[in-house]
């Protein structure tokens, strides 16, 4: 492709790209704080109590909103409900500013997965920005060449080289978004115009039309940048608020563990170390439920085995309730809802398991949790070695570090 590029077209592309890249970098630095500030300001005007202090991954206080205002329910850390939206294909008549059709889905997860999901949204968008910026450089470079070609009698070989490179961008991975889909449509249109120009008597006109389609694709990409900033701002607010809910839960949990380790070491050791085993068995129970219509009889036997191994508590009570429903011939049991109850039991056991919590905290990469993770592992090791006083000391250090 470089052989087909003249110094003038190359310099034009680089100058244009530098200008647009500087604008995008400035937007990336200022857009997210501006959007966050606007969301907080709007809620403060409605009800000042909706604005609270959250916490970021460096344990710094950050202004955010209550989880209820953000659409998240986290009363039970084992059953955090997070609404998610998926964009539908816009169709050919979609234009900038039109309403995007979406479907809304409620996801159920524990508090640790919920925080990680918010981080994953931002990380995915960061990766998309880097790839999009690279593609925009190529698109702007190619567009400068197409403008030059449309000013005279273009050489079919040069048009073919431009089309091949444009097709390489078209074949790159596309992140799911209406704006990305429309940008892909613009690229496809530009490729079609170039392919027709290779044998057309009006090659300059076709190349010019392809340049217009390519400019349209570039604009859709830029609008996608703005959309990602808005989504990231909302994800940050949720993350800041959920981190406060998680840390309060951890302080309460390990304060109880420290007290139990001192007052009744044997029962505390058995209860804490059994959480991971019971959670794994509950997960295996879900996988063992047979497929097809005749699943209830096998599910009864699997539930009986799981109930016998669980201590008294809400998890055992929920499994017993599901077992009684299977016995009731008048009960209308949907398998999807039945499995959702089993997944909740598994999550409810996991969020009390120090090893599971330590692994999840490691995945979130919160800097201030580094010592907390170490204390959790040391506390479990001390319990396994029958050193309840040492375990209680580690659990108390967890409460002090959060």
N, C-alpha and C positions, 0 to 999 in steps of 0.2 A: 504493500500500500504506500510505503514511503516513496517509492520510485515514481508514483503518480502524483505526488504532492509538490507543488511549486513553492518556492520560498514565500511568495506573497500570500498564498492560501494558508500555508502552515502558520505564518505569523498572525494572520487574521484570526485563525482558530484559537491560537494560544492566548492572544490578547482578549478575545471574547470569553474564553474559558476562565482566565484569571479574574476578570471582572465579575462573572457570575459566581465563581467559586468564593471570592471574597464576600459577596453578598450572602451566599448560603452559610458561610462560617459565622458571619455577623448575626444572621438570623438564628443559628443554632445556639449562639451564646446568649442571646437576649430573649428568644421566644419562650423557652420553658419557664424562666423566672417570671416573665410577664403574664403568662397564662396562669401559673400558680397564684400569683398575686391577685389576678382578676377573679378567679374562683373563690379565693378566701374573702376578698372584699365584698363580693356579691352575697355570700352567706352571712357575713358579719352585718350587712345592712338588713338582712331578713331577721336573723336571730343571733346575737353575739355569742350565745352559749354553744352554737354549732362549731365555733372555732376553738381548737384546743392545741396544746403542744404535743407533737409526736417526737419521734426519734429516728435518726438516720443510721446508716451502717457504721458510722464513727462515734455513735452514742451522743451526738450533738442534738440539741433541741431544735425542732423545726415546726413551724406553724403548719397545721393541717386541719382536717375536718373530722367530725365524729363519723364512725363507721356507718351508722344508720343513714346519714346524709349521703354517704358515698355508695349506698346500695348494698353494703356488706353486713351480714349478720354473724357475729362471733360470740354469742352468749355461751355457746358450748365450743371449746377449742377443738373438740374432735369432730365437729360438724359445722364448719364455717361455710356459709353459702356466698358465692361470688358470682354475680351476673356477668355473662360474656356475650358478645355480639359477633355475628358472622355476616359479612356482606354478601349479597346476592349479585349475580351477574347483571350489569346495568342494561344491557341491550344496546342496539345501535343508536337509538335516539337520545341517549344520555348526554347531557351537556354540563359544563362546569356550573356549579351552583345548584343543580337539581338535587332533589332529595334522594339519598341513597337507601335502597330497601335493605333491611337487615332482619335477621331472626335472632331472638334472644334466648339464651340457654342458661339455666342455673346450675352451677357446678358445686358439688359437695366435697370438701376436703378438710384435712386438719389445718391448724393455724400455721404450722411450719411449711407445709406445701403451698399454702395460700401466699405467704410472703415470697417464697421462691418463685411462684408464678408471676408475681408483679415484677420481680427482678428479671425474669426470663423475657417478659414483654419488652423491657427497655434494652436488654442485651441484643435481642433479635432485631430491633429497630436500629441499633448502632451498627450492626453488621450490614443491614440493608442500606444504610446511608453510605457506607464505605463502597459497597458494590455499585450503588446508583451514581455516586460521584465519579467513579472510574468510567462507567458507561456514558455519563454525560460528557466527559472529556472526549471520548471517541465520537459521540454523536455530534458535538459541536465542531470537531475537526472535520468529520465527513461532510457536515452541512456547509462548511466554508468551501470545500472542494466542489460540492454540488452547485453552489451559487456561481462559482467560476465557470463550471461546465455549461451552465444554462445561458451564459452570455455569448456563446458562439456556436460552432458546429462541433459538438462533443464527439470524441473518439469512442467507438463502441467498446474497445478494450479497456479504456479507463472507466467507463460506466460499469463494466463487468467487475472490475476490481473493487469499485466502491460498493456495488451490490453484495459481493461476497463478504466484505468486512461488516456490512450492515446486518447480514444474515447471522454472523457470529454473535452479535449482540442479541439478536432476536432469539437465538437458541440458548442463551444464558438462563439460569434459574430465575423464575419470577416469584416474588413474594406475593401472597394472596392479598389483593386489594382491588377495589374498583378502579382507582387511579392507575395502578400498575397495569390492569387489564386494558384500559383505554390507551395507555402509552404503548402497549404491545400492539394494539390495533393500528396505531399510527405508524409504528415501525413496519408492520406487515404491509400497510398501504404504500409506504415509501419503497419497499422492496418490489412490489408489483409494478409501480411506475417505472422504476429503474430497469426491470426485466423487459417491460414493453419498449422502453427507450432504446434498448440494444438493437432492435430491428425496425424501429419506427422512423417514418419520414419526418416526424415532428419531435425529434429526440430532445431538443432544447426545452420544448414545452413540457414534456413528460418529466424531465429532470427537475424543472422548476416546480411542478406539482409535487414531485417526491420530496423536494426540499421543504415545501409547506407542510406536508404530512410529518416530516421529521421534526420540524419546529413545534408542531402540535404535540408530538410524543414527548418532547423535552418539557413543555409546559405542564403536561400531566404528571411527569416525574417531579417537577418542582412543587406542584400542589400536594403531592403525596408527602413531601417533606413537612409541610404545614400540618397535615393530618396526623403524622407520627408525633409531632411535638405535643399536640393536644392529648393524644392517647397516653403518651409518656407522663404528662403532667398529672393526669388522673391516676395512673399507676403509682406514681411517687406518693401522692396523697394517701392512697390506700395502704401502701407499704409503711409509711410513717406511723399511721394510726394502728395498724395491725401489730407492729413491733411493740408498741406500748402494751397492747392486750397480751401478747406472748410473754413479755418480760414479767408482767404482773403474775401471770399464771405460773411461771417458773419459780418465782420467789415463794409463792404459796405452796407449790408442790414440794420443793426441796426443804422448806421450813418444816413441813409435816414429816418428811422423810427423816430429817435430823432429830426431831422430837421422838419419832417412833423408834429410831435406832438406839436411843438412849433408854427409853422406857421399857420397850419390849423387843430386845435385839433379835430373838429367834423368829418371831412372827414377822418382824419388819424385813429380815433377810429373805424369808420365804416369799413374802408378798412382792417385794421389789424385783427379785431375780426371776419370779414366775411370770411377770408381765410379758416379757419378750417371748417366752415359750408359748404362753396362751395366745398371744397375738399371731404367732406363726401358725398355730393350729387353726385359728379362726380363718386365716388366709387360705390355708390348705383346704379347709371345709368349703370355701366358696368355689375353689377350683374343682373340687370333687363332686359338686352337684351335677348330676347327669344332664345331658342335653335331650331335647325332645319333649313329648307330652307326658310321658310316664316318669316323672322325676320326683314326685311327692313321697313315694314309699322309701326310696333310697335316701331322700332328704331327712325323713324321720329317723332312720338309723344313724345317720351322720350327726344329727342334732343331739340324739341321746348320748352319743359318745362325747361330744363337745361339752354338753351340760355337766356330765359327771366329772370332768376335769377342771371346771371353773369354780373359784371360790364364790361365796355369797356376794352379790352386788348387782348393779343395774345391768351389767352385761349378761349375767346368768339369767336374770329376770326377763330380759328381752328375748333371749333364745327360748326360754320356757314358754313365753307368750306366742312366739312364732310356731313352736311345736304344738301348742294347743290349737292354733288356727288350722294347722295341717290335719288335725284329728276331726275338726268340725266340718261335716259334709256340706253345711249351708254357707260356709265362709267362701267368699270369692277372692281367691289368692292369685295375684299376678306375680309371675316369676321375677319380673324386673324389680318390683317392690320388695319381694322377699330377699333377693340378693343385695338390695340396697341396705336393708336392715343388717344383714351379715357384715357388709363392709363397714357399717357404722360401729358394730361391735369390735371389729378388728382395729379400727382407728382409735376407738376409746381405750383399748388396751395399750396400743402403741404409744399414745401421748403420755402415758405414765411410765414408760420404759426409759431409763436414763441412757442406755446405749443407743436406742433409736433416736432420742432427742439429740444426743451428741453428734450422730451422723448427719442429721438434718441441719443442725446448726453449722456444721462444717461446710455443707453445700451452699448455705446462704452467704458464707464468707463475710460475716459481720466481724469487724476487727476486734471489737471489745469482747467478743465471745470466745476468744482464743483460750484464755485461762479458764473460763467456765467449762469448756469442753474437757480440758485436762482434769479439772476437779471432778467432773461427772465420772470419767473413766476411773480415776483413782478411788472415788467413793465406792463404786461397784466392786472394784478389786478388793478393797478393804472389807466389804461385806462378805464377799466370797471366801476371804481368809479368816472370817469370824473375828473381825476387829471393829466392833460397832462404834466405839468411841472415835476412832480415827475416821470412819465413814461419816459419822455425824459432823465432825470438824470440817471435812471436805464439803458436805452439803451446806453447812453454814457459810462457808467461804463463797459458795455459788450465790447465795442470797446477797452477800455483801458486794459482789462484783457486778451485779446487774443494775 
